[in-house]
Amino acid sequence: MHVLVIDDEAAIRQILSALVSRAGYSVDVAATAAEATAKLVRGDVDVALCDVRLPDGDGIELVRSFKTSDASGATIDTQFIMVTAFASMETAVEALRAGATDYIVKPVHSEELLHKLAQIDAMTGLLAENKALRNLVVGGQGLYTFSSPSMQQVDRLVGKVAVTNSTVLVTGESGTGKGIVARLIHEKSPRSTFPFIPVNCSAIPENLLESEFFGHTKGAFTGADKARKGLFTEADRGTIFLDEIGELPLHLQTKLLHVIEDKQIRPVGGEQARGVDVRIIAATNRNLEEMVKEGKFREDLYFRLSVFHIHIPPLRERRSDIGDLIRHMMLNIGGGTLEIDAETEQVLQSYSWPGNVRQLENVIHRAHILAEGGRITLAELPPEIAQQKPAREPSASSLARNGSLRDQLRQVEAEIIFKALDSVGGDRKAAAQKLDIGLSSLYRKLEELADLGSARGV
């Protein structure tokens, strides 16, 4: 992420730059609004840490000028975090209305700033995921044609639940495409002509979440100079997509539960409840069942959200999709001019893809830029991928050299289970049936064999 620090005090610029740089982000500085404008218009700044008061202008006006589209409809993608010495709700609300993502109060605490940057980094990743994975939609009718039974099943589930009003919980690792599945459900539903409102629950400051969700009345708090609709009201008759639902604070979980049960919301500062007709789709990469056991997520809300559960398997569990995805991405990125040699494709299919489809898309984009003559070879892959050798089947002699009898039995058991998973495209239920064991037993075995799965790229 590229961060721009905008502050007229040299000491603050130096401190913030050092902190941001140590966190692994690229950093630049600007002392005035004019200098910041010259750097923002380039369009390569991901996050701007902007002081509210600048010597040649107002920081909030600077945000507004870049977040309000011009006649051509163009805006920049920079996320603004306002830095202010005045901890007033009025300043915070004004900054957020102008288009800022968040705000912090001087003196800046390093942990708070780094946490907010990490949240924006995650949110930016979600937007990039949605943009990339939207290319996998065929004419808005469904998911890209996948080879694996597990993703074909996901497509079927999307089609079946879309025509209902059921609440849906979409789970899966980061980068698997939870956002695009939520949008597909909306687009294939009777609500498709009404709003689809995506919300990243981890990206909204906790003290403003309730107001963002349910709105507020005039005078509800300092700076609330007029009433405001909340996101649920904006989504009326449509769909609201609550991504990162596992990050929702417990007190908001209670209010969300009431909305689901009563189909009513109460704005902050309001005495009158208002009816809303909203379909809720929630998503998370966290284990909500474990969070329930730990007391971090309400059990009754979990049951309400998971009326219909769609799990998107990680790419490493559906390797039969990788080749088709590579070719589709090359066609989409290179317009039919890109090719890939057999060894490189085999290496890509053997890689574990911890970042899933999003990571694969980024790798193909990078390779397209570097490829000479329109042909992707190992030279165009990132070193950590190019240096990996395709997985090979273990021989009896190699097993014999791998320690005790117990260790060897674990390796044999792992190979049997992983082969079963590969043969059904990563569909764990189908693999359990093939192995003639219960699904819970398969999950337990996978946990026990996690170290061998990682070494194998599973």
Secondary structure, DSSP 8 states (H G I E B T S, - for coil): -EEEEE-S-HHHHHHHHHHHHHTT-EEEEESSHHHHHHHHTTS--SEEEEESEETTEEHHHHHHHHHS--TT------EEEEEES---HHHHHHHHHHT-SEEEESS--HHHHHHHHHHHHHHHHHHHHHHHHGGGBSTTSSB---SSHHHHHHHHHHHHHHTS---EEEE--TTS-HHHHHHHHHHTSTTTTS-EEEEETTTS-GGGHHHHHH-B-TTSSTT--S-B--HHHHTTTSEEEEETGGGS-HHHHHHHHHHHHH-EE--BT-SS-EE---EEEEEESS-HHHHHHTTSS-HHHHHHHTTEEEE---GGG-GGGHHHHHHHHHHHHHTT--EE-HHHHHHHHHS--TTHHHHHHHHHHHHHHH-STTEE-GGGS-HHHHT--------HHHHHTSSSHHHHHHHHHHHHHHHHHHHTTT-HHHHHHHHTS-HHHHHHHHHHTHHHHHHHT-
